[in-house]
Amino acid sequence: MSDKIKILLVEDDENLGFVMQDSLMMLDYEVSLSVDGKEGLSTFNKGNYDLCLLDVMLPKKDGFSLAEDIRKIDKDVPIVFLTAKSLTEDKIRGFQVGADDYITKPFSMDEFQLRIEAILKRAGKTDRVLETERKIGKFVFDMSNFKLILGDDERKLTKKEAEILKLLSKNKGKVVERELILNLVWGDDNYFNGRSLDVFITKLRKYLKADEGLNLKNVHGIGFVLKDEED
């Protein structure tokens, strides 16, 4: 498993995106490049990122909406907007949805690299520790190997089961919107993916039944919440 700093870069200008990705990789960062907001959200859910660089003007889901969704599942990851605009209104909106900083285009690569280093240092992300296991009630959730462990019993989860459980357990006690889960895990909130989500939720309920203190509830018309009586 890599111990490099992981950066999510969402930029629809592919030429600029590749230049920025190469520039950061030369500094030994691990960089995932997405070209639209929906893809960026799905990519974010598949990794443990230390920094998100989001273009404001993105297809399918703009940078502000993407930041709002990221903040619903991770309140701490630094978010930096990349924008060709310098309008005060845009900056205010960005900070309102949880941005840590702005980088205005055009910028030199030297300035870009220095700003990224400063933001990571300020966020205390230079020494990165990966969370690979999580306690859920009486279970241990081995996220890196997709295993749900209770005593001597181990259940191997599918990748999608693990991604859904990871999202629900990180937000334990809070309602996670159905649309958000679908866009994060499937990349699309269409009807057929919605039916699949219901099947996966039913399976997870069955797996978690061994701990009577856990309750995976459907909040009608909104989403799902995982509750633990011990909390």
HUPESUL-V889196 format. One record per backbone hydrogen bond with DSSP energy under -1.0 kcal/mol. CO is the residue of the C=O (numbers start at 1). NH is the residue of the N-H. Records with the same first field share a line. If there is no record, write none. Layout:
CO = NH / NH
This chain:
5 = 30
6 = 50 / 51
7 = 32
8 = 53
9 = 34
10 = 55
12 = 14
13 = 17
14 = 18
15 = 19
16 = 20
17 = 21
18 = 22
19 = 23
20 = 24
21 = 25
22 = 26
24 = 29
25 = 28
30 = 7
32 = 9
34 = 11
36 = 40
37 = 41
38 = 42
39 = 43
40 = 44
41 = 45
43 = 46
44 = 47
51 = 8
52 = 80
53 = 10
54 = 82
56 = 58 / 63
59 = 37 / 61
62 = 66
63 = 67
64 = 68
65 = 69
66 = 70
67 = 71
68 = 72
70 = 73 / 74
78 = 52
79 = 100 / 101
80 = 54
81 = 103
82 = 56
83 = 105
87 = 91
88 = 92
89 = 93
90 = 94
91 = 95
92 = 96
93 = 97
94 = 99
95 = 98
101 = 81
103 = 83
108 = 112
109 = 113
110 = 114
111 = 115
112 = 116
113 = 117
114 = 118
115 = 119
116 = 120
117 = 121
118 = 122
119 = 123
120 = 125
121 = 124
132 = 143 / 144
134 = 141
136 = 139
139 = 136
140 = 149
141 = 134 / 143
142 = 147
146 = 157
147 = 142
148 = 155
149 = 140
150 = 153
153 = 150
155 = 148
158 = 162
159 = 163
160 = 164
161 = 165
162 = 166
163 = 167
164 = 168
165 = 169
166 = 170
167 = 171
169 = 172
171 = 174
176 = 224
177 = 181
178 = 182
179 = 183
180 = 184
181 = 185
182 = 186 / 187 / 188
190 = 194
191 = 195
192 = 196
193 = 197
194 = 198
195 = 199
196 = 200
197 = 201
198 = 202
199 = 203
200 = 204
201 = 205
202 = 206
203 = 207
204 = 208
208 = 211
211 = 214
213 = 229
215 = 227
217 = 225
219 = 222 / 223
222 = 178
223 = 219
224 = 176
225 = 217
226 = 173
227 = 215
228 = 231
